[in-house]
Amino acid sequence: MRNPIASNVLGLAGAAVGGILGYWIFAWIVGQGFYGLMIPGALLGLGCSLLAQHRSLARGIVCGVAAVALGLYAEWRIFPFKDDQSFTYLATHFYQLKPITLLMIGVGGAFGFWMGRDANPLFAPADRPKPGTFADRE
């Protein structure tokens, strides 16, 4: 197995890049008149998965929590509350957001966890068949 510390550092670096890209894509989509709040969290998890070299449940949990936090941050930056525009107010009154907003933040968190815990299939060990192959059915 490869070095898990280096794999986690690479995965988290990929998560940071994916999260930033996801935030900017979300902001662009809002400018076009659409709403896709699960995108930042999903791209955070995808970025982590593309650079990680081993599976890690702990890394998946970290990515899931970070994806939810990023979803809240993206909602706050684009659509702050009218009463108080601080992030602290949004974080303590998140339950007042619309149900679709909460659903999309949750879905983004789920995608962040699900993809963040897996590793890029290109880094699969030599003794394990890569996903989608029939090597184990001979």
N, C-alpha and C positions, 0 to 999 in steps of 0.2 A: 504494500500500500504506500501511496505517496505521503509526503509530510502533511499531516492534517492541519498544522498551524499555518503553513504557507497556503494550503488550500482554502482555509477559512479567511485568511487575509485577502487572497485573490477574490474569493466569493463576495466578501463585504465591499471590496473596491468596485466590483461589478455591480453590486446592489446600489452603491452611491451613484454611479454613472447612469444606471437604468432609472433610478428614482428621479434624477435631475431631468433626464430626457423625457420621462413620463409626465413630469410636472409641466414642462414646456409644451408637450403635445396636448395635454389637457387644456392649458391656457389657450392654445391655438384653436382647438376644437370649440371651446366656448365662444371665441371670437367669430366662429363660423355659424353660431346659432345652435350648436348641439351641446350635449352634456354627457361626459364619459368619465365620471369620477373614479371608476375602478382602474383606469389606465395607469396612473402613477404607481399604485401598489403592484399591479401586475408586471409592469416593466422593471420595478425594483427586484421582484423575485426572479424574473427572466435574466436580468443582468447578473444576479448572484449565481444562478444555475449555469450560465454560460462559462463562467470562469472557475467555479468550484471543481475540485478534482475528486471529491468523495461525498457520499451522502452524509447528512448530519441533521438529526432532529433538532438539536439545540440551535443550529444556524437557521433552520426553518422557522422556529419560534421567534428568534430575533428578527428575521425578515418579515414575519407576519405582523409583529408589534410595530415595527418600523413602517410597514405599509399602511397600517391604520393611522399612525401619527402623521404620515405624509398626506394621507387623504384628508385628515382634519386640517392640516396646514394649507393644502391646496384650496379647500373650501373657504377657509378664512381669508386667504389672499385674494380670491376672485369674488366671493360673495360674503363679506363680513356682516355681522349682525348690525342692524341700524341703531339699536340702543347703546351698544358699547362695541367699538371696533377692535378691541384688544383680543389677542389670542387666548389670554387667560379666561376671558368671558366666554369665548366659544368653547374652550375645553371644559368649563364647569357647567355650561348650558347646552351641551351637544344634544341632549335628549329633546330639545326644542326644534331641532332641524327636521325637515320634511322626511317622511318615511323613505322615499326613494333615495334621498341623500344618504341616510343611514345604511340603507341596503347596499348602495354602491360602495360606500366606505368599507362595509363588511366583506363584500365580494372581493374588493381590492386586497384586503387583509388576507382572505382565504387564498387568493392567487399568490400573494407574496409568500405565504407559508408553504403552499404546495410546491411551487417552483423553487423556492429558496432552499428547501431541504434536499432536493435532488442535485445530482452532478451532471455535467455535460456528458452525453453518451460517448463522446470521442475519447474520454478519459477512462472508459470501462477497463477493468483489469483483463489481462490477456486470457485468463482461465474462465472468464464469464462471457457468454455470448452477448453481443450488442443487442439492444432492443430492436425488435422487428425482424430478426434473423431466425432461421429454422435450424440452427446448428444443434439444438438440444433435442430435436425430434427425429434423429437418424435411427 
